[in-house]
């Protein structure tokens, strides 16, 4: 493990990479940790007309 860590450290230094990179490229949208609530509001026709003028 120390050998692999040394190689990784050398590559990070050589490539001037971000040491804080966690190695995760994507999030799994189906995992419960990433379930978000979206708060939206509806805009009435009257309100939309007022914004355009």
C-alpha positions in Angstrom: 0.0 0.0 0.0 2.8 2.4 0.7 4.3 1.8 -2.7 0.9 2.6 -4.4 0.6 5.7 -2.2 4.1 6.8 -3.2 3.3 6.4 -6.8 0.0 8.3 -6.4 1.8 11.1 -4.6 4.5 11.4 -7.3 1.9 11.5 -10.0 0.0 14.2 -8.2 3.1 16.3 -7.8 4.3 15.7 -11.4 0.9 16.5 -12.9 0.2 19.4 -10.5 -3.1 17.7 -9.7 -5.5 18.6 -7.0 -4.6 16.7 -3.8 -8.1 17.1 -2.5 -9.7 15.2 -5.4 -11.7 12.3 -3.8 -11.7 10.1 -6.9 -15.4 10.3 -7.4 -16.4 11.2 -11.0 -20.1 11.1 -10.6 -22.9 10.9 -8.1 -25.4 8.1 -8.0 -28.7 9.9 -8.4 -30.5 6.8 -7.1 -28.7 6.8 -3.7 -30.8 8.2 -0.9 -28.0 10.6 0.2 -28.5 12.6 -3.0 -32.3 12.8 -2.8 -33.1 16.5 -2.8 -36.3 18.4 -2.5 -37.1 21.0 -5.1 -39.2 24.0 -4.2 -40.8 25.6 -7.1 -43.5 28.2 -7.5 -45.9 28.8 -10.3 -46.0 32.1 -12.1 -49.5 33.3 -13.1 -50.2 34.7 -16.5 -50.8 38.1 -14.9 -47.4 38.1 -13.3 -45.7 37.0 -16.5 -47.3 39.8 -18.4 -46.2 42.4 -15.8 -42.6 41.2 -16.2 -42.6 41.6 -19.9 -43.7 45.2 -19.9 
